[in-house]
C-alpha cells in the first residue's frame, strides 16, 4: 500500500465563511466569547497540517501492522497511540463533545474539521472520537453522580468509549437481543450477562479504561426494543478510591475485515464469571416493562450516523484528489477531438474528466448535506429560542438517514471511478485507490444498514409530526425554486430540473401511500433504497444550486483573472453537472415506482439456487 493524503480544504472554507449562517452560531452564548469568523481559516489550516503531519503517517501502519489479538487482549499499532494522545492533548478530540465545557469548537466547525482528519486515516478516528460520543449520552441522560465519575476521563481521552448493540443472534433486529441485566442490592447497579459482536474499538491497549454503553434487557422487562435499558459498563471497575479491578468484560476475538484493518472490531463476552457490574442510565423499566435504553442510545446512534456519512465523504474525497493529482502527471493517448496534437496527460480525456466531475460534484453534495446538519446540531443545543431548537431537531430528524446512507452508498461507486481513472495502476497496492475501496464498503452497513435508513425515512420521517417537518423540507426547496427561477443566469435548465424532480418526488410519495393503502406494503421495501437515494439527490441538488447562487455572484465580482475565480467556477459547474446527471434519477425512480414491478415479491426462493 502507498497511502497519500491529498485533502483540499477550499470547499470547507467556502461552506463556513460564505454559505452557512456561521455568524448566528458564533453569536450564541456558548461561543461568543471564544471564536470569530476571522479565526476559521487559521483553524482549518492548522487541522489540515495536523492531519498531514500527525494522522496521515499512521495510515500505513493500520494496513501493514493492523490490529492483533493475543491472549484475550487487543493491540493496535503503536503509532496510533501517539496520534491519539496528541489529538486529545491538543484539543482536537473528545473534549469538543463537552457540552458544558469552555472553549469547545462549534459543531458546525468541528464536524468539517473531523472530515479533514478522517481523510488522513479513517481507521484512527473512532479511537479518538468515540469517548466523546459516549460522554454526550452520559451528559444528557445520566445522574450527576455518574457524570462526575465518568465524564472527566472520557473527555480528556484517558478512557475510551464504545456503543454495544449487535449480538450474534440479533444484528439489525436489535429487539431480539439476549443480553440480560439483573438488579443488585444497590439501586441503579446491575449484573450483566451477554455477548456483543462488531464492536468498533471495543478493546485497545492505548487507554487506561474503556467505558461501554451496553444495551441489555433487565430481567422481567418487555420484549422487543421497548424493553431495553442502557448501562454504563466499564472494562475495569472503578472503586471509590479511584483504583480499578477487572469487571469480567472479556475480548473473545477480533474480526478480520476487508478494510479498516487498523480499527479494532471486537467480540465481547461479559459476565461469564458472574462478575460484570454496570450502572443503569436513567430509570428502570416502568410498570409495563418499558425501558429508556433505545431512546438514550439513539443520541449516540444518530451522531454515529452523521459520522458514518462523514467518513465515507472523507475517504471518497481523498481518493478523488489523489486520482486528480495522478491524472495531471500520467501521459497517455491522444485527444479524440485533436488526435494530431500529440500525447496528453490523462486528465485531458473526456471520460477521465467525467470521472473527476462525478466525484467532485457528488462529494461536494454530500459535504453540503452533512454541513447543514452540523449547523442544525448547534442550533438544537444552543439557540436561545426554544422553538428554534425544536425546528433544528426536526431538521436533523428528517436529514439524518440521508446523511448516513447517501454518502456511504455513493462512496463505493465514486472510489471505483477514481480507481478506474488510473488505468491498470489503480488496481495495484502501490496507489491509494485500492485501500480506499476496501475501507469504504463498511459504511453502508454500519449503524443500521442503508435499507434500515430507507425504511426509517419512508416509514417514520415522511409521517413524523403528521408530515409537517418533512413537508417543510420540501417547501424549503419549493421556495428556493420560486426565488431563483428565471433569475439565476445561465442555469434555467438546472432550476427546471430541480422543479421537475420536486414534482416527481411528491408523486413518489402519493404512489407509495397508494401502495400502503391497497395492501401492497411489500413494494415499499422493494423501492425504499432507491427512494432514499432520490430524496438525497433532490435535497442535494437544491443545496448545490444554493451554493451556485453565491458562486456566480462572486465570479462576477472577482473577474476571470482573479486567483480564486476557478474555485467559484468549479462550484457552478458542480451544480450544473449534479442537476443534469444525478437529479434526473428522481423522476426515473418515480417512473419505477409507478410501474410497480412485483417480480421481487413474486420470485420464489428456489430460483436463486441457479
C-alpha positions in Angstrom: 0.0 0.0 0.0 1.1 3.5 -0.7 -1.1 5.9 1.3 -1.1 9.5 0.2 -3.0 12.4 1.9 -4.2 14.8 -0.7 -7.0 16.8 1.0 -8.1 20.2 -0.2 -9.9 22.4 2.3 -11.1 25.2 0.0 -14.7 23.9 -0.2 -14.8 23.7 3.6 -13.7 27.3 4.0 -16.4 28.3 1.5 -19.1 26.4 3.5 -18.0 28.0 6.8 -17.4 31.6 5.6 -19.8 32.1 2.8 -22.6 29.6 2.8 -23.7 28.5 6.3 -25.0 31.1 8.8 -22.0 30.7 11.0 -22.4 34.3 12.3 -25.6 33.1 14.0 -23.8 30.2 15.6 -20.8 32.3 16.8 -23.2 34.7 18.4 -24.7 32.0 20.7 -23.8 32.5 24.4 -22.0 29.2 24.1 -19.4 30.5 21.6 -19.4 34.3 21.5 -16.5 34.8 23.9 -14.2 32.3 22.1 -14.4 32.5 18.3 -15.0 34.9 15.5 -15.3 34.3 11.7 -11.7 35.5 11.3 -10.5 32.5 13.3 -11.9 30.0 10.9 -9.2 30.0 8.2 -6.3 29.6 10.6 -8.2 26.8 12.5 -8.9 24.9 9.2 -5.3 25.4 8.1 -3.9 24.1 11.4 -6.1 21.0 11.4 -5.1 20.3 7.7 -1.4 20.4 8.9 -2.1 18.1 11.8 -3.9 15.7 9.5 -1.0 15.6 7.1 1.9 15.5 9.6 0.4 13.6 12.6 -2.5 11.5 11.4 -1.7 10.5 7.8 1.7 8.9 8.7 -0.2 6.3 10.8 -2.4 5.1 7.9 0.3 2.8 6.5 0.7 1.1 9.9 -3.0 0.5 10.0 -2.7 -1.6 6.9 0.7 -3.2 7.4 0.7 -3.8 11.2 -3.1 -3.8 11.8 -4.8 -4.9 14.9 -3.6 -8.0 16.8 -5.5 -10.3 19.2 -3.3 -12.2 21.6 -4.1 -13.9 24.9 -7.5 -12.2 25.2 -6.1 -8.7 24.6 -6.3 -6.4 21.6 -3.2 -4.4 20.4 -3.4 -1.5 18.0 -0.4 0.0 16.0 2.0 1.9 18.3 1.8 5.0 16.0 -2.0 5.1 16.8 -1.2 5.5 20.5 0.9 8.6 19.8 -1.5 10.2 17.3 -4.5 9.6 19.7 -2.7 11.2 22.6 -1.6 14.2 20.5 -5.1 14.9 19.2 -6.6 14.6 22.7 -3.9 16.8 24.3 -4.2 19.5 21.6 -8.0 19.8 21.8 -8.9 18.1 18.6 -10.6 15.0 20.2 -13.2 14.1 22.7 -13.0 17.4 24.6 -15.1 19.0 21.9 -18.0 16.9 22.9 -18.1 18.6 26.3 -21.4 20.4 26.0 -20.8 22.1 29.4 -17.0 22.8 28.8 -15.3 26.1 27.9 -13.7 26.9 24.6 -15.2 24.0 22.6 -15.5 24.4 18.9 -19.0 24.7 17.4 -20.4 21.5 15.9 -20.7 23.5 12.7 -16.9 23.9 12.6 -15.8 20.7 14.3 -17.8 18.4 12.0 -15.9 19.7 9.0 -12.6 19.6 10.8 -13.3 16.0 11.6 -13.8 15.3 7.9 -10.3 16.7 7.2 -8.8 14.5 9.9 -10.8 11.4 8.8 -9.4 11.7 5.3 -5.9 11.2 6.7 -6.7 7.9 8.4 -10.3 6.8 8.8 -9.3 3.8 10.9 -7.8 6.0 13.6 -10.7 8.4 14.2 -13.1 6.2 16.2 -10.4 5.7 18.8 -10.3 9.5 19.1 -14.0 10.3 18.9 -16.0 7.5 20.5 -15.2 8.6 24.0 -16.8 12.0 23.3 -19.9 10.4 21.9 -20.3 8.2 25.0 -19.7 11.3 27.1 -22.5 13.1 25.3 -25.0 10.3 26.2 -23.9 10.4 29.8 -24.2 14.2 29.9 -27.8 14.1 28.5 -29.2 11.2 30.5 -27.2 10.1 33.5 -27.2 11.3 37.0 -24.9 14.0 38.3 -23.0 11.3 40.3 -22.4 9.3 37.2 -21.4 12.4 35.2 -18.8 13.2 37.9 -17.5 9.7 37.8 -17.1 9.2 34.1 -17.1 12.4 32.1 -13.6 13.9 33.0 -11.6 10.9 31.8 -13.8 10.3 28.8 -13.4 13.9 27.7 -9.7 14.1 28.2 -9.1 10.9 26.3 -7.7 8.9 29.2 -10.5 6.5 28.8 -12.0 5.2 25.5 -15.7 4.5 24.8 -17.9 2.2 22.7 -21.5 1.6 21.8 -22.6 -2.1 22.3 -25.7 -3.1 20.4 -25.1 -6.0 17.9 -25.3 -9.6 19.1 -24.7 -13.0 17.4 -28.4 -13.7 17.4 -29.6 -10.1 16.8 -27.9 -8.0 14.2 -30.0 -5.1 12.8 -33.0 -6.6 14.7 -32.0 -5.1 18.0 -35.2 -6.0 19.8 -34.2 -9.7 19.7 -31.0 -9.2 21.7 -30.4 -11.7 24.5 -28.1 -9.7 26.9 -29.7 -9.5 30.3 -29.3 -7.3 33.4 -30.1 -8.4 36.9 -30.7 -5.9 39.8 -28.4 -6.0 42.8 -29.0 -4.8 46.4 -27.6 -1.4 45.4 -30.1 0.8 43.5 -29.0 1.5 39.9 -26.3 -1.2 40.0 -26.9 -4.3 37.9 -25.1 -7.5 37.0 -24.7 -8.0 33.2 -24.5 -11.2 31.2 -24.3 -11.4 27.4 -22.3 -11.2 24.2 -21.8 -8.4 21.7 -20.1 -8.5 18.3 -18.9 -6.0 15.7 -18.0 -3.5 18.5 -16.0 -0.7 17.0 -12.8 -0.1 19.0 -14.2 -2.5 21.6 -10.8 -3.1 23.1 -7.4 -1.5 22.7 -4.1 -1.1 24.5 -3.6 2.7 24.5 -6.1 3.8 27.1 -6.4 3.1 30.8 -10.1 2.0 30.7 -12.9 1.6 28.2 -16.4 2.7 29.0 -19.0 0.7 27.2 -22.6 1.9 26.6 -24.3 -1.5 26.8 -27.8 -2.3 25.8 -29.5 -5.1 27.7 -32.9 -6.2 28.9 -33.5 -6.0 32.7 -34.9 -9.3 33.9 -38.6 -9.2 33.5 -38.8 -6.2 31.1 -40.9 -6.2 28.0 -39.9 -8.0 24.8 -38.6 -6.2 21.8 -36.8 -2.8 21.7 -39.2 -1.2 24.1 -37.9 -3.4 27.0 -34.2 -2.4 26.6 -32.2 -0.4 29.0 -28.8 1.3 28.6 -25.9 0.8 31.0 -22.5 2.3 31.7 -20.3 -0.8 31.8 -16.5 -0.1 32.4 -14.0 -2.7 31.2 -12.3 -2.1 34.6 -14.5 -1.4 37.6 -13.6 1.9 39.3 -13.6 1.8 43.1 -14.5 4.7 45.3 -10.8 5.4 45.9 -10.1 5.5 42.2 -8.4 2.1 41.9 -9.6 -0.3 39.3 -10.3 -4.0 39.2 -11.3 -6.5 36.5 -15.0 -6.2 35.6 -15.5 -9.5 33.8 -15.5 -7.9 30.4 -13.6 -10.2 28.0 -12.5 -9.8 24.4 -13.2 -13.1 22.7 -11.6 -12.1 19.3 -11.5 -9.5 16.6 -13.0 -9.5 13.1 -10.6 -10.0 10.1 -12.1 -7.3 7.8 -11.9 -6.4 4.2 -10.7 -2.9 5.1 -10.1 -0.6 8.1 -7.6 -3.1 9.3 -6.1 -0.7 11.9 -9.5 -0.3 13.6 -10.4 -3.0 16.1 -13.8 -4.6 15.6 -14.2 -6.8 18.7 -16.3 -9.6 20.0 -17.1 -9.1 23.7 -18.3 -11.6 26.3 -19.5 -10.1 29.6 -20.4 -11.7 32.9 -19.2 -15.1 32.1 -17.9 -15.4 35.6 -20.9 -13.6 37.1 -18.7 -10.6 37.9 -19.7 -7.9 35.4 -21.3 -4.8 37.0 -22.9 -1.8 35.3 -24.8 1.4 36.1 -28.3 1.9 34.7 -28.7 5.2 32.9 -32.0 6.8 33.8 -34.9 4.9 35.2 -35.6 1.2 35.3 -38.5 -0.1 33.1 -41.9 1.2 34.1 -44.9 -0.9 35.2 -45.4 -2.0 31.6 -41.8 -3.2 31.3 -40.8 -0.3 29.0 -37.2 0.8 29.3 -35.5 4.0 28.2 -32.5 2.4 26.5 -33.3 2.8 22.9 -34.2 6.4 23.2 -31.0 7.1 25.1 -28.8 5.1 22.7 -30.3 7.0 19.7 -28.4 10.0 20.9 -25.1 8.3 20.1 -26.5 6.3 17.2 -27.6 9.5 15.4 -24.2 11.1 16.0 -22.6 7.9 14.7 -24.8 8.0 11.6 -23.6 11.5 10.8 -20.0 10.3 11.4 -20.6 7.4 9.0 -21.5 9.7 6.2 -18.6 12.0 7.1 -16.1 9.1 7.0 -17.5 8.0 3.6 -17.2 11.5 2.3 -13.7 11.9 3.6 -12.3 8.7 2.1 -14.1 9.2 -1.3 -12.8 12.8 -1.4 -9.2 11.9 -0.6 -9.4 9.1 -3.3 -10.7 11.7 -5.8 -8.0 14.3 -5.0 -5.3 11.6 -5.3 -6.7 10.4 -8.7 -6.9 14.0 -9.9 -3.2 14.6 -9.0 -2.1 11.4 -10.7 -4.0 12.4 -13.8 -2.0 15.7 -14.2 1.2 13.7 -14.5 0.3 10.5 -16.4 0.8 10.9 -20.1 -1.3 8.5 -22.1 -3.1 8.7 -25.5 -4.3 11.5 -27.8 -7.4 13.5 -27.7 -10.3 12.2 -29.7 -11.1 15.8 -30.8 -7.5 16.5 -31.9 -5.5 13.3 -32.5 -2.7 15.1 -34.3 -1.8 17.2 -31.3 0.3 14.5 -29.7 0.1 12.6 -26.5 -1.6 14.3 -23.5 -1.9 13.7 -19.7 -5.0 11.6 -18.9 -6.8 14.4 -17.1 -7.5 15.9 -20.6 -9.5 12.9 -21.8 -13.3 13.3 -21.7 -14.1 10.1 -19.8 -11.5 10.8 -17.1 -12.9 14.4 -16.7 -16.3 12.8 -16.3 -14.9 10.6 -13.5 -13.4 13.6 -11.8 -16.6 15.7 -12.2 -18.8 13.0 -10.9 -16.6 12.7 -7.8 -16.2 16.5 -7.3 -20.0 17.2 -7.6 -21.1 14.3 -5.5 -18.6 14.7 -2.7 -19.5 18.4 -2.6 -23.2 17.5 -2.4 -22.5 15.1 0.5 -20.4 17.6 2.3 -23.1 20.3 1.9 -25.8 17.8 3.3 -23.6 16.9 6.3 -22.6 20.6 7.0 -26.3 21.6 7.2 -26.8 19.0 9.9 -23.7 20.2 11.8 -25.3 23.7 11.8 -28.6 22.2 13.0 -26.8 20.5 15.9 -25.6 23.8 17.1 -29.0 25.4 16.8 -30.6 22.4 18.6 -28.3 22.6 21.6 -27.6 26.3 22.0 -30.1 28.6 20.2 -31.7 30.9 22.8 -35.2 30.4 21.4 -36.8 27.0 22.3 -38.9 27.0 19.2 -35.9 27.4 17.0 -34.3 24.5 18.9 -37.3 22.3 18.1 -37.1 23.4 14.5 -33.5 22.4 14.3 -34.2 19.0 15.9 -37.0 18.4 13.3 -34.5 19.2 10.5 -32.0 16.7 12.0 -34.7 14.0 12.3 -35.5 14.3 8.6 -32.0 14.6 7.2 -30.0 12.1 9.4 -31.0 9.0 7.4 -29.9 10.8 4.3 -26.6 11.8 5.8 -25.8 8.3 6.8 -27.0 6.4 3.7 -26.4 8.6 0.7 -22.6 9.3 1.2 -22.0 5.7 2.2 -23.9 4.3 -0.8 -22.2 6.7 -3.2 -18.6 6.3 -1.9 -18.3 2.8 -3.3 -19.1 3.9 -6.8 -17.2 7.1 -6.6 -14.0 5.4 -5.4 -14.4 2.8 -8.2 -14.4 5.7 -10.7 -11.3 7.2 -9.1 -9.6 3.8 -9.3 -10.7 3.4 -12.9 -9.0 6.7 -13.8 -5.6 5.3 -13.0 -6.0 2.6 -15.5 -4.1 -0.6 -14.5 -2.2 1.2 -11.8 -5.4 1.8 -9.9 -5.7 -2.0 -9.2 -2.2 -2.0 -7.7 -1.5 -1.6 -4.0 1.3 1.0 -4.9 -1.5 3.5 -5.3 -4.1 4.6 -2.7 -7.4 3.9 -4.5 -7.5 0.1 -3.7 -7.1 0.9 0.0 -9.9 3.4 -0.2 -12.2 0.9 -1.9 -11.7 -1.7 0.8 -12.2 0.8 3.6 -15.4 2.5 2.3 -17.7 -0.5 1.9 -18.4 -0.9 5.6 -20.1 2.4 5.9 -23.2 1.4 4.0 -23.6 -1.4 6.6 -22.6 0.3 9.9 -25.1 2.0 12.2 -28.1 0.4 10.7 -27.8 -0.8 7.1 -28.9 1.6 4.4 -32.2 -0.3 3.9 -32.9 0.4 7.6 -32.2 4.1 6.9 -34.5 4.0 3.9 -37.4 2.4 5.8 -36.9 5.0 8.6 -37.2 7.7 6.0 -40.4 6.5 4.3 -41.9 4.7 7.4 -41.2 7.4 10.0 -39.8 10.6 8.7 -42.4 11.1 6.0 -45.2 10.9 8.6 -43.5 12.2 11.7 -45.3 15.2 13.2 -48.3 14.5 10.9 -45.9 15.0 8.0 -45.2 18.7 8.8 -41.3 18.5 9.2 -40.8 16.6 6.0 -43.3 18.8 4.2 -41.4 21.9 5.3 -38.2 20.4 3.9 -39.9 20.1 0.5 -41.3 23.6 0.9 -37.8 24.8 1.5 -36.9 23.5 -1.9 -40.1 24.9 -3.5 -39.4 28.4 -2.0 -35.8 28.3 -3.4 -37.1 27.5 -6.9 -39.6 30.3 -6.6 -37.0 32.8 -5.6 -34.5 31.9 -8.3 -36.5 30.7 -11.3 -35.7 33.0 -14.2 -33.1 35.0 -12.2 -30.1 32.6 -12.0 -28.4 33.5 -15.2 -27.3 30.6 -17.4 -28.9 28.0 -15.1 -32.6 27.9 -16.2 -32.2 24.3 -17.2 -30.9 23.3 -13.9 -33.6 25.1 -11.9 -36.1 23.4 -14.2 -34.6 20.0 -13.4 -34.9 20.7 -9.7 -38.6 21.8 -10.2 -39.3 18.6 -12.2 -37.6 16.5 -9.6 -39.6 18.1 -6.8 -42.9 17.4 -8.6 -41.8 13.8 -9.3 -40.8 13.3 -5.7 -44.3 14.4 -4.5 -45.6 11.9 -7.0 -43.4 9.1 -5.4 -45.0 9.9 -2.0 -48.5 9.7 -3.4 -47.8 6.4 -5.2 -46.2 4.9 -2.1 -49.2 6.0 0.0 -51.4 4.3 -2.5 -49.4 1.0 -2.3 -49.7 1.1 1.5 -53.5 1.7 1.4 -54.0 -1.1 -1.2 -52.2 -3.7 0.9 -49.1 -3.7 -1.4 -46.8 -2.9 1.6 -44.0 -5.2 0.3 -43.4 -2.7 -2.6 -42.4 -0.1 0.0 -39.5 -2.3 0.9 -38.7 -3.0 -2.7 -38.3 0.7 -3.6 -37.1 2.1 -0.3 -33.4 2.2 -1.0 -34.0 3.9 -4.4 -36.4 6.4 -2.8 -33.9 7.4 -0.2 -31.3 8.0 -2.9 -33.8 10.1 -4.9 -34.6 12.1 -1.7 -30.9 12.9 -1.1 -30.4 13.8 -4.8 -33.4 16.2 -4.7 -32.2 17.9 -1.5 -28.5 17.9 -2.5 -29.5 19.4 -5.9 -31.1 22.3 -4.0 -28.1 22.7 -1.8 -25.6 22.8 -4.7 -27.8 25.3 -6.6 -27.9 27.4 -3.4 -24.1 27.4 -3.3 -24.0 28.2 -7.0 -26.0 31.4 -6.4 -23.3 32.6 -4.1 -20.5 31.4 -6.5 -22.0 33.2 -9.6 -22.1 36.5 -7.7 -18.5 36.0 -6.6 -17.4 35.2 -10.1 -18.9 38.5 -11.4 -17.3 40.4 -8.5 -13.8 38.9 -9.0 -13.4 38.6 -12.7 -11.7 35.8 -14.7 -8.2 37.0 -13.9 -8.6 36.5 -10.1 -6.7 33.6 -8.5 -9.9 32.4 -6.8 -12.1 32.6 -9.9 -11.8 29.0 -10.9 -12.9 27.8 -7.4 -16.2 29.5 -7.8 -16.5 28.4 -11.5 -16.0 24.9 -10.2 -18.9 25.3 -7.7 -21.2 26.4 -10.6 -20.0 23.5 -12.8 -20.5 21.0 -9.9 -24.1 22.2 -9.6 -24.7 22.0 -13.3 -23.3 18.5 -13.5 -25.2 17.3 -10.5 -28.5 18.8 -11.6 -28.1 17.4 -15.1 -26.8 14.0 -14.3 -27.8 13.0 -10.7 -31.0 14.8 -10.1 -32.8 13.3 -13.2 -32.7 10.0 -11.3 -35.5 11.4 -9.1 -38.0 11.2 -11.9 -36.5 7.9 -13.1 -37.3 6.5 -9.6 -40.8 8.0 -9.9 -41.3 6.1 -13.1 -40.1 2.8 -11.5 -42.5 3.3 -8.5 -45.3 4.0 -11.0 -44.5 0.8 -12.9 -44.7 -1.1 -9.6 -42.8 -4.2 -10.7 -43.6 -7.0 -8.4 -41.0 -9.5 -9.6 -39.0 -9.3 -6.4 -42.0 -10.1 -4.3 -43.2 -12.9 -6.6 -39.8 -14.6 -7.0 -39.7 -17.9 -5.1 -36.6 -18.6 -3.1 -35.8 -21.6 -5.3 -34.9 -19.5 -8.3 -31.8 -18.2 -6.6 -30.4 -21.7 -6.4 -29.4 -21.4 -10.1 
